[in-house]
């Protein structure tokens, strides 16, 4: 099985190094998009972190506006770039540069193989959400000078388009679904309409796929662990406080991480999936475990056994 990754970001090249060190595999494909506003020096570091080779592709850069259509546009270009690559991929996984895997590649491939052809997309009914959220698709909004401009101007939904669903941006799509969505006229119609609404990234894939021919192959949710702090519109930066929950999670990836906030949790997860540390990390800061994941100072305690995590977390603080 060949996996393809669509990876987007604009800062923290060190985090991309963590991610690429964990997921890099010669059989897989890596398509990266870096925000056009990212300084050239940071872009150079990101290129260094991603590495070189025919399976690493940086697509043309585009300035991304938070809650605007530009994120969707860049992602569709990444999908097309992945489809153009050879050999063909089986699944396309969307990630940010601040993500990190919770499962090894072998575990992810096994899970995909156990339920072939599924698309993993989180969605919930718009009509069950608070009014200020469910009204977004019916009010005009647009990007201007790097910001989203929201207005109270109403606009009708075109005939033939349904806007019933909202959900997380992150997803895992089968190749067959990717091939359909880049060719479907329905994709163009959703893109044209959502170009002028708030947060189209939370609407585009959910509504498009639920109205498409593969809706019976949609899994219940995506495979991302995200913790929301309730402050602003960004997820919480994960730390050792979430270690037990992360290692016990059945999900495949988590976000977001920042080695400058807490490097220990990244090291713990790297050990869990058998990944190396990135080149810029000289040595681990947590207590050593042997190759089997057993704590050298506490025989019988492993890094992959959730009940033992409380002890690991305390020792690492």
N, C-alpha and C positions, 0 to 999 in steps of 0.2 A: 504494500500500500504506500502510495506517495501522498504526503501531506503538503499543502501550500499554506503559507502564512501571509496575511496582509497586516503589516505592522505600521502604525502611524504614531507620530510624535513631533515635539518641537523643542524639547529641552532634556537635560539630564542624560548625556551620552553614556555615563557610567551605568545607568539602569539598563540601557540597551545592551551593554556588555554583559550584564548579569543574564538578561533574557536570552541573548544569542548563544552564550556559553551553555545554557541549559537546554536549548531546543535545537541547536545546530546538528544537522544530520546530512550526510552526502546525498541521500536519496530525495531529500525534501527541497522545496522551493521557498524563497523568502523575497517577498515584494514589499518594499519600504517606501513610505511617503513622509517627507519632512516638510513641515510648514515653510512657506516661502519667506516668512519673516525671521526664521531662525538664522542667527549670524553664521557667516561662512566658516568661522573657526569651530563652531559647535557642529556644523555639518561635517566638517573634516573628521572630527572625533567620532561622529556617528558612523561614517564610512569605515573608519578603522575598526570600530566595534563590530560592525556587521561582517567584515571580512570581504574577500574577493572570490570570484568564481562565477561560472555560468548559472549557478542556482541562486545568486544574490542580485536582485534587480532594484535599482532606485528609479522610481517613476518621476516624471516632470513635477516640479514643485508647484504648489498652489497655496495662496494665503487662506488660512482657515479662520472663519468667524464662528465663535461659540454660539450654538443654537441656530446656525444658519445652514443654507443648502450646500455650502462649499465642502463640508465634510462628506456629504453623500456623493457629490461629484467626484471628489478625489477617490473615494472608495470604489466607485464604478470603474474608474480608470485602472485601479489596482486589480479588480476582478478581470478586466479585459487583458491586462498584462499577464496575469497568471494563466489565463486560458491560452494565450499565445505561446507560452513556454513549452518546451519539449524536454523530457517525456511528459505526458499529461498527468495532472494530479487527480486524486480521488476526492479529497475534501479540502475546502478552503476555510481556514480558521482566522478570524479577525482578532487582533491584539493591539494594545497600546504599548509603547516603549517602557511603561512602568508596570507592566504585567510580569507575572512569574508563574511557572507551572506548579501545580500541586501534585501532578501525576507524571510518571515517566512516559516517554514516547511509547514504550511497549504496552503500558496500561491504556493509553489513549487509543492506540491502534486496535487493541483487543476489544475495547468498548465500542468503537466504531464498527468493527467486524461483527460484533454480536447483534447489532441492529442495523444492517446495511441500508444505505440510501436515505437515512433520516436527516432532516435539517433541524438544527437545534437553535430555536429562536424563542426568546421570552416574549409573551404578549398578555395583555389584560384588556378587558372591555373598557372603552372610553366612557361609556355611559355609567359606569360604576365609580368613576373618579370625581374628585372635587370639581366644582363648576369652573374655577379659574384655569384648570388644566384641560378639561374636555372642550372648552370653547376655542382653544388655540387654532384648530384647523379652519375655523370660520372667520378669523380676523386677519387682516392683511398685516404682514411683517416682511421686512426685506433687509438685506445687507447693504451697509453704506460705510465706507472708509473703515472697514475692519470691525464694525459694530452692528448689532442687530437693532433695527428700528421697529418698534411695535406700535401699531395704530389701533384705534377702535373701529376702523372701517370694515364692515362685513363683506364677505364674498361667498357666493354659492359654490357648492361642490359640483363639478361637472357631471353630467349624466353618465352613468356607467362606472363611476369611481365610488368606492365605498371607503368610508373613514370610520371604522368601528374599533380599531385596535391601537394600542400604544405599548411600547416596551423598551427594553434595554438595547443599546446599539450593538453589543457584542453578540457574535453568532458563529455557528459552524454550518457551512452549506456544502451539499454534495456537488460534484462537478455537473451533473445533469441539471440541477437547479441553476447553477451559475450560467450555464450555456443558454438556458431559457431566458433568464432575466436580462442578459445583455442584448438579446434579439427581440424581445417582446415589445410590441407597441404599447402595451399596458405600462411598461417601465417608463417609457418616454412621457406618457400622460401623467403618471404620478409625479415624475420629476418636475414637469412643467407646472403643475398645480402647487406642489409643496415648496417650490422655489420662493413663494411669497407667504409663508406661514412661519410661526415660531416653532422651533425644535423639530424640524422635519426628520432629523436623525432618529427620533423616537417614534416616528410614524411610517417611514418609507418602507422598510423591509417587512414589517408586520402586516400592513394592509396589502401590499403588493403580493406577498406570498399567500396570504389568506384568500386572495381573489384569483390566484394562479392555479395551474393544473396540478401542482404537487402539494396542495394543502393537506391531503390525507397522509403525507409523510412528514408532517411537522411534529417534532417532539414537544413535550410540555414546556420546556424552558431551555435557555442556553446553558453553557457549561462553565460560567464565570461565577466566582465568589466575589461579592462586592459588599463592603460595610458602609452604610450611610450614617454620617454623624448628625444629620439634621441641621447642619450649619451650611448655608449657601447651597450651591448646586454641584458640589464636588464630593466624591466619595472620601471616606476616611483613609488616611495613610496607615497601612497595616503595620503592626509592631508585635513584639513578643506577647503583648496582652491578648492577641488573637491566636497565638500559636496552637493552643489545644484545638480550637475550632477549625483552624486551617488544616491541620494534619488529620483530623477526623472527617473532613468534608469529602463527599463523593464527587465533587466538581473537579474540573481539570485545570483551571487557571484561576488566579486571583489578581485583584488590583485594588488599590495601587500601592507601590512600594517606593521607598526612598532610602538608599543606603546611608545618607547623611542623617536621617531621622532614626533608623534602627537597622543596622546591618546584620544583627544577630538572627533575626527572623529569616532573612534571606539565606544565611548559612545553614540554618536548621532545615529549611525546605530543600536546599541543594543536597544536603545529606540524605534527606528522605527519598529523593528521586535518583540519587547516584550521580549527580552532576558535579563537574569541576567548579571551582571558584573562578571568576573572571581574572584575566591576567593582571589587572591593576590592584587586586587584593593580595597583599603579601602573604598573609596567614589568617586563619580563622580566629575569631575572638571568643568563640564559645568553647566549652570543654570538648576534648577529642572523643570520637567514637571510632571503633575499629571498622573494618570493611563490612562487617555484618550489621553495623548500626548499633553496636553495644557500647555503652558508656564505659570507658576504660576505668573510671573511678567508681562505677556502680554496676558490677556484673549483674546481668538479668534485666537491666533497664535499657530499652531500645529507643531509637529515634523514630520508629515507625509505629509504635504501639501507643494509641491515644491515651490509655489510662496512665502511662508513664510521663505524659507531657507536663503535668503540673510540676514535677520535680525538675525536669529539664528547664522549664521556663524560670523557675526560681533560681537554679544554679547559674543561668545565663545573665540574670539581672545584675 
